[in-house]
Amino acid sequence: MTSTEYRQHDALGLAELVRRGDVTPLELLDAAIAEAEVQNPAINAIVTPLYEQGRRMLDQLPDGAAAADMPFRGVPFLLKDLELEWAGTPMKSGCRGYAGYVSTADSFAVAKYKQAGLIFFGKTNTPEFGLSPYTESQLYGPARNPWNLAYSPGGSSGGSAAAVAAGIVPAASASDGGGSIRIPASCCGLFGLMPSRGRASLGPGFGEMWQGAVRSHVVSRTVRDSAAFLDVIAGMSPGDPYTMGTSPESFLSQVGKRPKKLHIALTTQHPFPGQQTHTECVLGVQKTAKLLESLGHTVTEIALPYDHTVLSEMYLTMVLGETGATVRELADYLKRPARREDMELNTWALSRISEAYSAADFSYQKRHWNTLARRMGQLHETYDLLLMPTLSRPPIRIGELQNTPAENQLIKVIDTVGGLKLLKGSKQIDQLAEKSFGYIPFPPIANITGQPSMSVPLHHSADGLPVGSMFTAALGNEALLFQLAAQLEEAQPWVGNWPTGLA
């Protein structure tokens, strides 16, 4: 199978070739590995090649009637090196402290992916513990955007998105605790849907992650692949704290169904005082609105239904607390207290700053998540969907959001006597938070509320970089998102519009 033949198919298309006998799973895996060998040195998307493990998975693929229920039989696939456990393989989570960690059991989602016939052959690049909206860990080095290698593919599923955009695989695993499916989808010109809270199990290792903010799914080239992958992993497992129940129809069956005439709210307003949404991101949403109206939908511009404190107080407090807990778990694994040299400076700083916050601080902010969820629920009583830019600006350059020397010096204050007390709630910490959240002021809202949300690749900036438009639906309404996404994909096809510089 040639590179051109391999790259022109999505995951369902590759599975159909296998089903018809036009290609074997071994030929697909060889083609994927060949693409990885050509593309990966430039983009650093795959950080743990597992080619031999993939070949061993081929030996376990059933044939005949036993293969009938495998929608992705023989399709190559990559796992993000965070959250998903694959027994017998390393999972470092972007952290040097976990350099020796090897998974002893499969996550429920990984088991379902195996049952669907997927063939894993590597782990993808991620920032340490998925904490940043760019993928530039000290352990792995930066993942690079196939559209322009000087730019970031986003984070935290940056390696997965870069691999898909480069054509190594048609879809790859991703997870989203504050935009980490939708951010890289926007940066890399892909389709990325974050499901509703409770739609797919995070077990058995997790009941909830980040207080229910994290959801697991994929980034993909096509809408139908995303729907079919969600069909594979949807459902609860014993002990799950949240569940959406069973959908009466498959998500794949929603692709191609015409949505009703929709009433869609639109806003491009940046929540942080003094920060503006980039003109290219505003233009992308305006173009999307015109496309929606041409399809018969109604679009109404509204004021942003939340302010900056949702991110700088409600969300940041959760991130601090969860990072502190993550570092304690690292200490459990190391069987000694975790030290600064076990992790990156920013992770250490977040964990230390979390010690200055009380349990009451955490619970107080977490209770306000309900206020935002109710407000968004009321919005959807009037509007079917909320349309916003996925990001406040086009993809950033590699290193653009890294700490300055002055910021590093400020962070080191936490290890001085009284440093924690000095920094808690300080203007300096607010400024550091706004630097990162200012780039991603829109995606975390659905993580807080539990809603499903998707980034759709409908615009490119003047210098050729992808810019996504983000739609958020009422809790549990992924079906509507898939219906609209498929309609947009048909009206303005993005398949085939891929970066060519690496091919």
Secondary structure as UniProt FT lines:
FT   HELIX           3..7
FT   HELIX           11..20
FT   HELIX           25..43
FT   STRAND          46..49
FT   HELIX           51..59
FT   HELIX           64..67
FT   TURN            68..69
FT   TURN            71..74
FT   STRAND          76..80
FT   TURN            87..88
FT   TURN            93..94
FT   HELIX           96..98
FT   TURN            99..100
FT   HELIX           108..115
FT   TURN            116..117
FT   STRAND          119..124
FT   HELIX           128..130
FT   STRAND          136..137
FT   TURN            138..140
FT   STRAND          141..142
FT   TURN            146..147
FT   TURN            149..150
FT   HELIX           158..166
FT   STRAND          171..176
FT   TURN            180..181
FT   HELIX           182..188
FT   STRAND          191..194
FT   TURN            197..198
FT   TURN            203..205
FT   HELIX           210..212
FT   STRAND          215..220
FT   HELIX           223..233
FT   STRAND          234..235
FT   TURN            238..239
FT   HELIX           252..254
FT   TURN            255..256
FT   STRAND          263..266
FT   TURN            273..274
FT   HELIX           279..294
FT   TURN            295..296
FT   STRAND          298..301
FT   HELIX           310..315
FT   HELIX           316..334
FT   HELIX           340..342
FT   HELIX           345..354
FT   TURN            355..356
FT   HELIX           359..382
FT   STRAND          385..389
FT   TURN            398..401
FT   HELIX           405..411
FT   HELIX           412..415
FT   TURN            417..418
FT   HELIX           419..423
FT   TURN            424..425
FT   HELIX           427..437
FT   TURN            438..439
FT   HELIX           444..449
FT   STRAND          453..460
FT   TURN            462..463
FT   STRAND          466..473
FT   TURN            475..476
FT   HELIX           478..491
FT   TURN            495..496
FT   TURN            501..502
//
